[in-house]
Amino acid sequence: MTSSTDPLLEEAYVFAQQLSSTISAFTGQDCVFAALVIGDLVQVAEETGHGVALTVDGVTHLSLIVEMKCKWDSAGRYLAVEKSTFAVHAGSSTNKEPLFRYDYVRQPKAPIPCAHLQVHAHRDAFTHALSSAGRNSRRGKSMSKRTPDKHPQLSDFHFPLGGPRFRPCLQDLIAALQDEFGLDAADGWHDALAEGRATWRRQQVGAAVRDAPQEAVRVLTELGYSVTGPQVPERLDRLEQL
């Protein structure tokens, strides 16, 4: 439910409806996401708390837990995700550790990447789920045809990491390795990585603008800039790059 006196909750409710529509369109079943005030944040999550059932031949093969905690961005204009978790569990139970999860913490207290992937399952648990894959995709069909002497490997699963424009950069990886493994590093290493990361991300922002120029015009106009250009865009959005 929303309140007309709470714009943040109303915005989060619209976001929840968008998630409901997307997940329902994928599963073919009604899936409702709700927005709930928790302290100074609004939580957006699947309504039942049991997660989204992902099936193979009509039987729940995986369960997906989606939870996001939102607030206004620094300008107080847009809904911003403060913290999110996407956790994938084997079967229908979500009470145990997931196979893996994507986490995002906008301002992490520990020295960890704000957006990161964690694999919880042992190799056997993960490959067992792969070995009973459905046949509704090319890779799933190929996986289901494997003979008993050719077990799936954990490396057979390809984790998505942001696509062409928003993928992690080399500096992200090196910083994570230094932190997790306590690697030796030369004086000034932190500043060097930060500078390289900033350069990379500015380049990617520029590339994203070229891929979606009309979105760039919209945002710049909202920020008070005057943007001029051709009446008919010279190029259309390249969604495949986003």
Buried (B, 14 or more C-beta within 10 A) or exposed (E): EBEEEBEBBBBBBEBBBEBBEEBBEEBEEEBEBBBBEEEEBBBBBBEEEEBBBBBBEEEBBBBBBBBBBBBBEEEEEEBEBBBBBBBBBBEBEBEEBBBBBBBBBBEBEEEBBEBBBEBBBEEEBBBBBBBBBBEEEEEBEEBBEBEEEEBBEBEBBEEEEEEEBEEBBEBBEBBBEBEEEEEEBEEEBEEBBEEBBEEBBEEBEEBBBBBBBEEBBEBEEEEEEEEEEEEEEEEEBBEEEB
